[in-house]
Amino acid sequence: MLRQTRKSDAAANRRELLLKDPDRVTTGMFLYPGADRVALVFALDQSGSLREIVSQQREAALALFGRFGGRSQVAVIRFAEKPALVASFGRDASVAREAFEFPIRDNQHTAIFDAAAAAVAAFDTLPRFVTERRIVVLISDGLDNASSMKPGQVIQSALQKQVSLYVIHLPLFEPREGRLAVRLPAKGFRELPKKLAASIFWSAMQAPRSQSRRTRQLI
């Protein structure tokens, strides 16, 4: 952030910042003096339909973490019906790499919003640094059928704790009108990044051509 003098001012605070938003599209505003580290949580959907697909995203995900510098930390949560922290915060990428390897298990229900809430709460174990950004990357098909938490609760918690939440949608397909079509994710799944000033990305899987033109690709 620059003052009118075009010089950076680390002493500026939120009371000195005015945001004009006539369209009312902004839901939250954070002021950072600059980030020199990132605390990153990967929340991985391990329901039976996605186990192999998510595992294949491992190197791309860890390459992302590798761009954030030596002070950054990464943790991994896996979830189906219940979220579980399988790799605590640390700087060793090899630990996170192992957490992307899923055991074979029976199909279960999926509690996406419970997992998102657990990922946001995971930062409570860390000391707070003013120059640290806190990010959750949620990888899932977006089909929630078991959560007790509501999307609005997750959004409010993330806003209060200044956590950004990015979503990577791994689409599943179903026959529809004689062709394969993407199963649409839950509305709340799409709302999470919209309300938290983040983004929803589609995997570069073999999505229908008409769909891929309207989406963004991260992996």
trRosetta pair geometry for C-beta under 8 A, 3 or more apart (Angstrom, degrees):
i j d omega theta_ij theta_ji phi_ij phi_ji
1 8 6.9 103 72 -137 53 74
1 9 7.1 -64 98 49 95 78
1 12 6.1 -101 99 64 136 150
1 17 7.6 -62 -145 -98 153 121
1 31 7.5 -7 -31 -152 152 94
2 5 7.8 -134 175 70 88 58
2 6 5.3 1 -180 -143 132 36
2 7 6.6 130 -148 57 85 18
2 8 6.0 -60 -96 -82 67 53
2 9 7.7 106 -141 3 32 85
3 6 7.3 -75 73 -11 61 18
3 7 6.1 -16 43 60 100 71
3 8 8.0 142 2 -125 82 11
3 9 5.1 47 -30 -13 115 131
3 12 7.3 180 -67 -68 98 132
9 12 4.7 85 101 -30 106 102
10 33 4.5 58 -147 -159 81 125
10 34 7.2 -54 -109 5 100 112
12 16 5.1 -111 -158 71 88 138
12 17 7.0 87 159 -51 116 97
12 31 7.4 -113 113 177 95 134
12 33 7.7 154 54 -101 80 86
13 16 5.8 96 58 10 59 100
13 17 7.7 -128 111 -6 35 98
13 31 6.9 121 -164 100 38 151
14 17 5.6 -65 -148 36 41 111
14 29 7.5 130 -138 110 109 108
14 31 4.9 -169 -80 8 78 140
17 29 7.6 -165 113 152 129 135
17 31 5.9 175 4 -91 157 135
19 26 6.5 -65 145 69 141 170
19 29 5.8 -152 -16 -97 155 153
21 24 5.9 103 132 -86 103 32
21 25 6.4 -137 -168 38 111 67
21 26 4.6 -98 -115 18 158 115
26 29 6.4 30 167 -60 129 95
26 197 7.8 22 -141 -83 75 109
27 155 7.9 -35 142 175 146 122
27 159 7.3 -93 131 -100 99 136
27 195 5.1 -41 64 -157 167 69
27 196 7.7 -58 77 -70 125 30
27 197 7.4 -153 52 -44 90 86
28 159 4.7 -146 -94 -135 150 107
28 195 7.8 67 -3 163 110 69
28 196 7.2 -5 36 -129 135 46
28 197 6.4 -112 65 -19 95 118
30 162 5.2 109 -113 -138 134 106
32 35 5.8 -3 162 -50 145 88
32 130 7.6 153 -147 163 71 71
32 131 7.3 103 -175 -126 100 45
32 133 7.1 -6 -111 -79 161 88
33 130 6.3 19 28 143 114 115
33 131 6.6 -64 72 -89 93 82
34 131 5.8 -11 92 -132 69 101
35 38 6.8 53 163 -70 127 75
35 131 5.5 150 -126 176 35 67
35 132 6.5 78 -143 -134 90 13
35 133 4.4 3 -130 -26 150 103
36 69 6.9 -84 172 94 62 165
36 71 6.3 32 127 51 87 148
36 131 4.7 13 19 145 91 130
36 132 7.8 -53 58 -78 62 54
37 68 7.1 72 -157 156 43 102
37 69 6.3 -109 -103 82 59 120
37 71 3.8 -81 -97 107 119 111
37 72 5.0 180 -162 -77 74 62
37 73 7.8 32 173 -1 112 77
37 129 6.5 25 56 85 126 150
37 131 6.5 82 24 111 86 90
37 132 4.8 -30 81 -108 98 82
37 133 7.6 -176 95 26 49 69
38 68 4.1 -77 31 -161 124 141
38 69 7.5 118 12 41 90 94
38 72 4.3 8 54 -125 74 119
38 73 7.8 -154 98 38 54 52
38 132 6.9 152 -100 -163 22 72
38 133 5.0 -21 -112 67 78 95
38 134 7.7 161 -162 -87 62 26
38 135 6.1 -10 -170 12 110 117
39 72 7.0 -164 -72 -157 36 70
39 73 5.2 -1 -119 61 73 96
39 74 8.0 175 -162 -81 46 34
39 75 7.8 11 180 2 86 103
39 89 6.6 -16 -149 -131 102 129
39 123 6.1 112 114 -118 141 100
39 126 5.8 -64 -119 -49 158 178
39 132 5.9 37 -11 172 100 121
39 133 7.4 -167 29 92 67 47
39 134 4.9 -11 65 -112 104 74
39 135 7.3 160 83 26 53 67
40 64 7.9 172 -158 116 161 104
40 65 5.7 -150 63 -108 154 94
40 68 7.0 175 -29 -8 130 167
40 72 6.7 28 -4 175 105 114
40 73 7.1 -178 28 93 70 49
40 74 4.8 -19 72 -109 100 77
40 75 7.4 174 92 27 52 64
40 135 5.1 -12 -111 70 73 100
40 136 7.9 153 -161 -92 53 27
40 137 6.8 10 -172 -2 99 106
41 74 7.6 158 -86 -161 32 56
41 75 4.9 -18 -109 69 79 95
41 76 7.4 164 -160 -90 61 25
41 77 6.3 22 179 -1 108 106
41 119 4.6 162 120 -161 142 96
41 122 5.4 120 -99 66 146 143
41 123 7.4 -106 -29 -54 130 86
41 135 7.3 -174 28 97 68 53
41 136 4.8 -20 69 -112 103 73
41 137 7.2 -180 89 27 52 66
42 61 5.9 50 -103 -176 145 138
42 74 7.1 21 -7 -173 98 103
42 75 7.5 -166 28 93 67 48
42 76 4.9 -12 64 -115 100 76
42 77 7.1 -173 93 33 52 66
42 96 7.1 100 22 -162 130 115
42 99 7.8 139 72 104 121 125
42 100 7.9 -17 113 -82 152 94
42 137 5.2 -22 -109 70 66 101
42 139 6.9 0 -170 1 92 113
43 77 4.6 -11 -112 70 72 109
43 78 7.9 163 -162 -90 49 22
43 79 6.5 1 -176 4 92 120
43 83 7.2 -35 -144 -129 105 122
43 115 5.0 134 -174 151 126 109
43 116 6.4 163 90 -88 174 51
43 118 7.6 131 -116 75 123 95
43 119 4.4 -71 -61 -67 126 140
43 136 6.1 15 -8 -173 115 104
43 137 7.1 179 24 86 72 47
43 138 4.6 -14 65 -110 114 71
43 139 7.0 171 84 23 59 66
43 140 7.7 -25 113 -39 94 109
44 54 5.1 116 -164 178 106 143
44 76 6.6 3 -3 -170 117 97
44 77 6.9 170 21 89 71 54
44 78 4.9 -29 70 -108 100 70
44 79 7.2 151 77 21 49 71
44 99 7.8 156 14 138 143 94
44 100 6.9 174 -93 -119 164 65
44 102 7.8 -146 130 -70 131 115
44 139 5.4 -2 -116 60 61 110
44 140 8.0 159 -164 -67 29 74
45 50 5.0 26 104 77 105 154
45 54 6.3 -174 63 -67 70 144
45 79 6.4 -41 -109 71 47 83
45 80 7.5 91 -165 -93 62 54
45 110 6.4 17 -147 -143 109 125
45 112 7.1 -17 -92 -99 113 90
45 115 7.7 174 -85 51 68 172
45 139 6.1 -128 11 104 89 67
45 140 3.7 109 -39 -111 137 79
45 141 6.4 -138 111 4 165 74
45 170 7.6 -149 52 37 129 123
46 50 7.0 -129 -123 82 18 98
46 51 5.7 49 -159 -100 67 81
46 54 6.9 -98 -90 50 58 153
46 78 4.6 31 -24 -176 132 108
46 79 6.5 149 21 62 91 28
46 80 5.4 -75 77 -54 82 92
46 102 4.9 171 -138 -128 111 135
46 105 7.4 49 143 41 108 127
47 50 5.5 58 63 24 78 102
47 51 7.5 -131 87 -46 32 79
47 80 4.9 126 -80 -126 67 91
47 107 6.5 40 -177 -147 85 68
47 108 6.0 -128 -122 59 81 75
47 109 7.9 -75 -111 135 121 12
47 110 4.8 -46 -57 -79 140 110
47 141 7.6 -77 56 18 128 119
48 51 6.1 -28 -144 -16 32 114
48 105 6.8 -127 -82 86 87 70
48 106 6.6 -49 -67 160 132 27
48 107 3.8 -74 14 -88 139 71
48 108 7.2 127 -20 10 94 64
49 107 7.1 48 -30 -117 80 107
49 141 6.7 -6 97 -28 123 153
49 172 6.2 8 154 -101 140 134
50 53 5.1 -72 -156 50 62 112
50 54 5.2 56 150 -25 96 106
50 140 7.1 -48 -101 -140 176 47
50 141 5.8 -146 -67 -31 129 107
50 170 5.9 110 -130 87 115 143
51 54 6.5 -64 -150 35 20 104
51 55 6.6 19 156 -19 59 111
51 102 4.5 -128 -154 82 97 147
51 104 7.3 105 149 -109 166 52
51 105 7.7 157 -84 36 144 83
52 55 5.7 -57 -150 35 32 114
52 56 6.6 35 153 -24 64 105
53 56 5.8 -57 -159 29 32 113
53 57 7.3 31 148 -22 62 102
53 170 5.4 129 132 -172 139 146
53 203 7.6 33 174 -176 116 176
53 205 7.5 -11 -145 -84 123 137
54 57 5.7 -54 -160 25 41 114
54 100 7.0 -148 135 -159 86 84
54 102 7.1 64 75 -26 115 133
54 139 5.7 128 -125 120 103 130
54 170 7.0 -106 -71 -28 75 163
55 58 6.0 -10 -176 -34 47 112
55 100 5.5 129 -129 152 58 88
55 101 6.1 64 -129 -108 115 44
55 102 6.0 -115 -64 9 112 96
57 60 5.4 -66 -168 49 65 111
57 61 5.5 66 137 -29 90 108
57 100 7.4 -138 74 -153 72 131
57 139 6.4 -170 74 -144 161 157
57 168 7.6 132 -150 125 159 156
57 203 7.5 -89 -87 -117 123 120
57 219 5.4 -20 -130 -152 103 159
58 61 5.9 -66 -150 36 25 109
58 62 6.3 12 162 -9 66 110
58 97 6.0 80 179 -143 121 70
58 100 3.9 138 -102 121 108 163
58 101 7.9 18 -84 -52 148 66
59 62 5.9 -58 -142 42 31 104
59 63 6.1 38 155 -25 65 105
60 63 5.7 -53 -148 32 30 115
60 64 6.8 37 150 -23 61 100
60 218 8.0 125 155 132 132 81
60 219 4.8 115 116 -129 164 97
61 64 5.7 -51 -161 27 34 115
61 65 7.0 31 146 -14 64 101
61 96 7.9 -130 116 147 112 121
61 100 7.1 159 53 -90 139 139
61 137 7.1 174 -138 102 104 150
61 139 7.8 -64 -87 -45 133 145
61 219 7.9 -11 -54 -97 73 127
62 65 5.4 -46 -150 35 43 113
62 66 6.3 51 149 -26 66 102
62 74 8.0 98 -120 159 70 176
62 93 5.2 100 -159 -170 114 118
62 96 6.2 154 -100 99 102 119
62 97 5.8 8 -73 -80 152 88
63 66 5.4 -50 -149 32 34 119
63 67 7.2 41 152 -28 60 98
64 67 6.1 -55 -165 20 34 112
64 68 7.8 33 146 -28 60 104
64 137 7.7 78 103 -58 155 164
65 68 6.0 -57 -167 16 44 116
65 72 6.9 -172 -170 118 78 132
65 74 4.8 -7 -133 -71 143 142
65 93 6.1 159 95 -110 132 108
65 96 7.0 60 4 76 170 165
66 93 6.6 7 -72 -84 91 154
68 72 3.9 48 114 -45 117 167
69 72 5.4 109 68 -14 72 105
70 91 7.0 35 -170 -155 59 136
72 91 7.1 120 83 -116 53 86
73 89 4.4 41 152 -176 132 96
73 90 6.0 120 -150 43 96 6
73 91 5.8 -68 -103 -68 68 65
73 126 7.4 176 62 -110 148 135
74 87 7.5 1 118 118 83 123
74 89 7.1 158 74 -137 19 58
74 90 7.0 -44 58 64 64 56
74 91 7.7 101 17 -112 81 29
74 93 6.9 49 39 -105 143 65
74 96 4.9 -14 113 -70 126 149
75 85 6.6 -25 174 -152 118 102
75 87 5.7 179 -155 99 53 77
75 88 5.8 -32 -121 -170 107 24
75 89 4.5 -46 -57 -72 111 60
75 90 7.5 101 -81 12 70 67
75 96 7.6 -149 -131 -97 11 104
75 122 5.8 -157 92 160 153 143
76 85 7.6 125 84 -159 49 56
76 86 5.5 -47 98 66 99 91
76 87 4.0 42 33 39 100 112
76 96 5.3 141 -36 -137 121 78
76 99 3.7 130 78 123 154 151
76 100 7.1 -111 -139 -56 153 65
77 83 5.2 4 177 -171 120 108
77 84 6.7 157 -156 76 72 36
77 85 5.4 -40 -99 -97 81 55
77 86 6.9 135 -123 12 27 81
77 115 6.2 160 128 -164 127 93
77 118 5.9 153 -148 109 155 115
77 119 5.4 -130 22 -84 148 87
77 122 6.8 -136 -52 -54 125 147
78 83 7.4 159 86 -150 33 60
78 84 5.7 -19 64 61 80 90
78 86 5.2 20 6 -10 106 134
78 99 7.0 -158 -38 176 110 92
78 102 6.9 154 -142 -106 146 98
79 82 6.6 -128 -142 108 82 26
79 83 4.0 -29 -92 -96 115 67
79 84 6.9 160 -85 14 60 66
79 110 7.5 91 125 -153 94 71
79 111 6.4 -100 169 67 121 82
79 112 7.5 137 103 -104 136 38
79 114 7.2 172 -157 88 143 94
79 115 3.7 -107 -8 -93 170 130
79 118 7.5 148 -78 46 132 140
80 105 7.5 -117 -36 98 158 138
80 108 4.1 67 153 74 132 128
80 109 7.0 109 154 76 84 43
80 110 6.0 -77 -164 -101 53 62
80 111 7.5 62 124 19 33 81
81 108 4.9 -92 -29 158 100 125
81 109 5.0 65 -93 68 92 87
81 110 7.2 -87 -75 -88 45 20
81 111 5.6 62 -164 -9 34 111
81 146 5.2 -84 -132 148 72 162
82 111 6.6 28 -80 39 32 138
82 114 7.1 -66 -128 122 46 141
83 111 7.2 -107 -33 88 81 109
83 114 5.9 -162 -13 122 107 90
83 115 4.1 146 -80 -111 118 71
83 118 4.0 -171 85 40 154 160
83 119 7.4 -121 -155 -40 153 75
85 88 6.3 55 155 -82 120 65
85 118 7.5 -145 -54 160 88 117
85 122 6.4 143 -99 -113 124 120
86 99 4.6 143 104 -137 112 106
87 90 7.3 -97 167 28 91 109
87 95 5.1 144 -145 140 118 98
87 96 5.2 156 127 -95 164 56
87 98 7.4 137 -81 70 126 87
87 99 4.0 -86 -24 -55 125 147
88 125 7.9 -75 -156 107 103 156
89 122 7.6 148 -47 156 104 107
89 125 6.9 179 8 90 127 116
89 126 6.1 38 8 -77 176 112
90 95 5.8 26 70 51 136 149
90 96 7.9 -165 66 -40 94 93
92 95 4.7 73 95 -3 106 107
92 96 7.6 166 101 -3 62 83
93 96 5.5 -56 -156 42 48 111
93 97 6.1 57 145 -31 73 102
94 97 5.2 -45 -146 29 36 119
94 98 6.8 39 155 -20 64 98
95 98 6.1 -53 -157 32 32 109
95 99 6.8 33 146 -22 62 106
96 99 5.4 -54 -153 31 39 117
96 100 7.1 44 151 -26 65 97
97 100 6.0 -52 -164 22 36 112
97 101 7.9 35 143 -20 60 98
98 101 5.8 -50 -167 21 47 113
102 105 7.7 -90 161 8 103 103
105 108 7.2 -15 128 -18 116 113
109 145 5.1 -112 -155 89 99 98
109 146 3.7 114 134 -55 122 131
110 140 7.3 137 180 -157 136 121
110 141 7.8 -40 -164 51 177 99
110 143 6.1 79 58 92 141 75
110 144 5.8 -112 105 -117 94 45
110 145 5.9 68 49 32 76 81
110 146 5.9 155 69 20 27 111
111 114 3.9 -3 148 29 118 123
111 115 6.1 133 102 -23 77 88
111 144 6.6 60 -136 -150 28 93
111 146 4.1 -79 -67 92 85 97
111 147 4.3 131 -154 -79 78 64
111 148 7.4 0 -146 2 127 67
111 149 7.9 91 177 29 102 92
112 115 5.7 -62 -155 37 31 111
112 116 6.4 30 152 -20 68 105
112 138 7.3 83 -167 -180 96 131
112 140 5.4 119 -116 163 116 172
112 142 7.0 39 -93 -133 167 31
112 143 7.8 137 -30 70 131 29
112 144 4.1 -96 23 -85 108 109
112 147 6.2 -63 50 -54 57 129
112 186 7.3 176 48 33 143 133
112 189 6.2 -2 123 -95 157 104
113 116 5.4 -45 -143 34 38 114
113 117 6.4 42 154 -20 64 102
113 144 5.9 46 -10 -139 91 158
113 147 3.9 66 49 -155 99 161
113 149 4.5 -149 128 87 103 97
113 150 6.6 -39 161 -169 157 6
113 151 5.6 -102 -114 -75 130 58
113 153 7.7 85 168 60 119 99
113 154 5.5 -130 -161 -33 87 137
113 188 6.3 -16 -76 130 126 138
114 117 5.8 -54 -152 36 31 112
114 118 6.4 31 150 -19 64 106
114 146 7.5 -57 6 106 132 84
114 147 4.7 -168 -23 -129 89 83
114 148 6.1 59 -82 34 114 76
114 149 5.0 147 -84 15 56 111
115 118 5.5 -53 -147 37 34 112
115 119 6.4 37 152 -22 65 103
115 138 7.2 126 109 -132 110 109
115 140 8.0 139 70 -66 145 140
116 119 5.6 -52 -149 33 32 113
116 120 6.6 32 153 -17 64 103
116 136 6.9 107 -146 142 72 154
116 138 5.8 -11 -95 -91 94 145
116 149 7.6 -144 62 95 91 141
116 154 4.7 31 108 -147 119 145
116 165 6.7 47 -156 -146 110 144
116 192 6.4 -100 -145 -127 159 146
117 120 5.8 -54 -151 36 32 110
117 121 6.3 28 153 -16 66 110
117 149 4.6 -154 -28 -109 145 174
117 153 6.8 0 -96 112 125 104
117 154 5.0 -108 -72 -100 79 89
117 157 6.4 70 -134 47 80 158
118 121 5.6 -57 -144 42 32 110
118 122 6.5 51 151 -42 63 95
119 122 5.6 -36 -154 7 33 119
119 136 4.4 96 137 -129 130 130
119 138 7.0 -150 15 -79 166 94
119 165 7.8 110 98 -116 129 106
120 123 6.7 -49 -180 14 40 108
120 136 6.4 -58 -69 -43 65 146
120 154 6.6 158 -6 -158 144 77
120 157 5.1 107 122 118 150 115
120 158 5.0 -103 -116 -82 136 78
120 161 6.1 134 180 54 98 144
120 163 5.1 174 -130 61 87 163
120 165 7.4 -40 -75 -74 102 120
121 124 5.6 -24 -176 -3 61 119
121 157 7.3 -32 -61 169 78 140
122 125 6.5 -42 180 15 53 109
123 126 5.5 -54 -165 29 60 114
123 134 5.2 31 -112 -150 150 140
123 161 6.2 134 74 165 133 134
123 163 6.3 -168 -2 -87 153 123
124 161 7.9 -73 -68 -126 78 140
128 132 7.4 -153 -167 46 48 126
129 132 3.9 86 71 -15 104 115
133 164 7.0 -9 179 13 103 120
134 161 7.1 -67 86 136 153 97
134 162 6.4 98 40 105 116 77
134 163 4.6 -64 109 -110 112 74
134 164 7.0 150 89 20 58 72
135 163 7.2 163 -92 -166 20 72
135 164 5.0 -20 -110 69 74 99
135 165 7.7 161 -162 -86 55 31
135 166 6.8 8 -173 2 102 106
136 158 7.6 -91 16 -117 130 123
136 163 6.1 40 -11 165 104 116
136 164 7.2 -170 28 94 69 50
136 165 4.5 -9 64 -115 108 76
136 166 7.0 -179 91 30 56 64
137 166 5.0 -14 -111 71 69 104
137 167 8.0 168 -160 -86 51 21
137 168 6.6 25 179 -9 93 109
138 165 6.4 18 -8 -175 115 97
138 166 7.1 178 24 89 72 48
138 167 5.0 -23 69 -109 102 68
138 168 7.1 -177 88 26 49 69
138 192 7.2 -6 35 113 150 157
139 167 8.0 155 -84 -163 33 50
139 168 4.6 -11 -108 66 76 112
139 170 6.5 47 179 -21 84 114
140 143 7.8 -150 155 26 103 58
140 167 7.5 -54 39 -157 92 93
140 168 7.7 120 20 77 50 67
140 169 7.2 -31 78 -117 60 51
140 170 6.8 -143 123 28 14 95
140 185 7.9 101 106 -126 96 126
140 189 7.2 -119 87 -139 122 128
141 169 7.1 67 -143 -164 29 70
141 170 5.4 -62 -81 77 66 82
141 171 6.8 100 -141 -128 80 20
141 172 4.9 22 -149 -17 136 107
141 183 7.3 26 169 78 112 116
141 185 6.9 -176 143 -97 51 94
142 167 7.7 67 -86 178 101 129
142 169 5.4 1 -34 -128 125 101
142 184 7.7 -79 107 152 133 42
142 185 2.3 -38 141 -127 146 118
142 186 5.7 -162 164 19 82 71
142 189 3.9 134 -146 141 92 167
142 190 7.5 43 -148 -47 135 73
143 172 7.2 -33 -17 26 135 132
143 183 6.6 0 -70 127 125 129
143 185 6.5 -114 -56 -127 55 61
143 186 6.6 130 -120 -30 32 94
144 147 5.2 -12 -179 -7 124 116
144 186 5.0 -44 28 -10 99 154
144 188 7.0 -45 33 66 145 118
144 189 6.6 171 -14 -57 113 109
147 150 7.7 146 123 -76 119 29
149 153 5.2 -123 -167 74 89 131
149 154 6.0 87 147 -51 127 94
150 153 4.8 98 59 0 79 103
150 154 7.4 -148 95 -3 45 84
150 188 7.3 -130 -177 -123 60 148
151 154 5.6 -57 -153 36 38 111
151 155 6.2 38 152 -21 71 106
151 187 7.9 -117 -3 102 161 73
151 188 3.2 -158 -46 -157 142 112
151 189 7.6 -114 -98 -47 129 33
151 191 5.4 78 156 73 146 124
151 192 6.2 -115 -153 -67 105 82
152 155 5.5 -53 -145 36 34 114
152 156 6.3 33 158 -18 66 105
153 156 6.0 -54 -147 37 30 108
153 157 6.4 29 155 -18 63 108
154 157 5.9 -59 -150 37 29 111
154 158 6.3 26 155 -17 66 109
154 165 7.8 42 150 -57 110 171
154 192 6.5 -27 105 -115 129 104
155 158 5.9 -59 -147 38 28 108
155 159 6.3 28 156 -19 64 108
155 191 7.2 -58 -65 131 136 102
155 192 6.6 -149 -77 -124 90 57
155 195 4.6 -6 -140 107 133 142
155 196 6.3 -141 -135 -56 79 97
156 159 5.8 -54 -146 36 30 112
156 160 6.3 30 157 -19 64 107
157 160 5.9 -58 -149 36 29 110
157 161 6.3 4 160 2 65 114
157 163 7.9 -9 121 35 75 126
158 161 6.1 -70 -141 51 28 96
158 162 8.0 -136 166 38 56 4
158 163 4.3 -97 -149 68 80 100
158 164 7.7 117 176 -82 118 11
158 165 5.6 -50 -137 -25 158 120
158 196 5.4 -21 115 -112 140 131
159 162 7.5 25 -175 -74 29 39
159 195 7.8 -69 -57 144 116 98
159 196 7.0 -134 -68 -111 77 81
163 196 7.5 -31 98 -159 67 133
164 196 5.9 146 -142 148 49 108
164 197 6.6 -74 -121 80 97 88
164 198 4.9 131 -178 -76 91 115
165 192 5.4 -75 110 159 134 106
165 193 6.0 -130 99 -88 81 64
165 196 4.7 44 35 85 93 161
165 198 5.4 -150 73 16 46 157
166 193 6.0 53 -125 -108 38 121
166 198 4.7 -133 -80 174 63 129
166 199 5.8 7 -132 56 91 72
166 200 7.7 170 -168 -89 60 35
166 201 7.1 17 174 0 103 107
167 189 6.7 134 -151 174 154 80
167 190 7.8 -140 74 -109 161 35
167 192 5.9 106 -50 77 129 119
167 193 4.9 -118 8 -33 104 122
167 198 7.4 115 -1 111 75 121
167 199 7.5 -138 41 107 72 46
167 200 4.5 -15 72 -115 109 78
167 201 7.0 174 93 25 56 66
168 200 7.8 167 -86 -163 22 56
168 201 5.0 -22 -111 71 68 101
168 202 7.7 130 -163 -116 62 10
168 203 6.3 72 172 -60 101 83
168 218 5.8 -99 -109 55 107 135
168 219 6.5 46 -153 -4 138 120
169 185 5.8 -103 -129 -39 124 142
169 189 7.5 100 -97 146 107 124
169 200 6.0 32 -20 178 113 102
169 201 6.9 -178 19 86 76 44
169 202 5.3 -34 68 -104 98 61
169 203 7.0 -128 89 -6 50 81
170 203 4.9 32 -107 -7 68 139
170 205 6.8 78 -152 -15 73 140
171 182 4.3 -41 -168 -139 136 110
171 183 6.9 159 -167 45 79 69
171 202 6.6 3 -24 -148 110 103
171 203 7.1 -148 9 42 76 99
171 205 6.6 -154 47 63 89 129
171 207 5.9 75 43 -102 145 103
171 211 7.7 44 -69 146 173 155
172 182 7.4 112 71 -153 39 61
172 183 4.9 -11 79 29 90 121
173 180 4.5 17 174 -177 130 108
173 181 6.6 147 -152 71 79 25
173 182 6.1 -52 -99 -95 68 42
173 183 6.8 -168 -107 -14 15 85
174 180 7.1 145 71 -149 21 65
174 181 6.3 -35 65 64 72 76
174 183 5.2 74 -6 -65 115 99
175 178 7.5 13 -174 -102 95 8
175 179 7.3 159 -148 86 63 17
175 180 6.3 -48 -94 -93 50 55
175 181 7.7 72 -167 17 13 82
176 179 6.6 -37 68 69 65 65
176 180 7.4 72 24 -153 80 17
176 181 4.0 -40 39 21 129 129
177 181 7.6 48 35 -27 92 133
180 208 7.1 -177 96 -66 86 109
181 208 6.9 -18 -121 -25 52 148
182 207 6.4 8 -69 -143 126 95
182 208 6.7 -124 -26 12 97 107
182 211 5.6 94 -8 -110 137 163
185 189 4.2 -91 153 79 121 143
185 190 6.0 140 86 -45 113 88
186 189 4.4 102 62 -6 82 105
186 190 7.5 -159 95 -2 49 82
187 190 5.9 -60 -158 38 37 107
187 191 6.3 37 147 -25 69 109
188 191 5.3 -54 -143 34 37 116
188 192 6.9 56 157 -40 65 88
189 192 6.3 -35 -160 3 30 113
190 193 7.6 -65 -173 38 38 91
190 194 6.7 29 146 -14 69 121
190 200 6.2 -33 -134 -55 64 164
191 194 5.4 -71 -148 45 40 114
191 195 5.6 25 165 -14 80 114
192 195 6.6 -73 -152 39 18 99
192 196 6.3 -15 165 6 59 121
192 198 7.8 -27 127 58 77 121
193 196 5.9 -77 -136 53 32 96
193 198 4.0 -96 -148 84 87 94
193 199 5.4 -61 171 70 141 6
193 200 4.8 179 41 -50 145 76
194 200 7.6 -22 -44 -19 79 111
199 216 6.8 -41 171 67 127 148
200 216 7.7 127 93 47 56 106
201 215 7.7 105 -163 169 41 98
201 216 5.3 -75 -121 96 71 94
201 217 6.5 85 -171 -150 98 16
201 218 3.7 24 172 -15 160 117
201 219 7.4 108 130 1 130 79
202 205 7.9 -105 160 30 89 85
202 207 6.4 4 162 -46 137 157
202 211 7.7 170 -140 144 166 103
202 212 7.3 -147 98 -118 148 64
202 215 4.0 29 0 152 136 142
202 216 6.6 138 20 68 83 44
202 217 5.9 -49 74 -93 80 62
202 218 7.8 146 57 10 34 82
203 207 8.0 143 78 -40 70 113
203 217 7.3 39 177 -141 14 81
203 218 7.5 -52 -96 54 45 81
203 219 5.2 -27 -129 66 75 108
204 217 4.7 58 -72 -155 92 130
204 219 6.0 -142 11 96 92 56
207 211 4.7 -104 160 86 114 120
207 212 4.6 140 84 -64 114 93
207 215 7.2 -24 109 41 169 142
208 211 4.5 82 65 8 88 107
208 212 6.9 -167 86 -13 42 87
209 212 5.9 -55 -140 34 31 108
209 213 6.8 36 161 -25 62 102
210 213 6.4 -52 -159 23 29 112
210 214 7.6 10 153 -6 58 109
211 214 6.3 -75 -163 39 38 101
211 215 6.3 9 156 -7 75 122
212 215 6.0 -74 -140 44 35 102
212 217 7.7 15 -156 -58 92 115
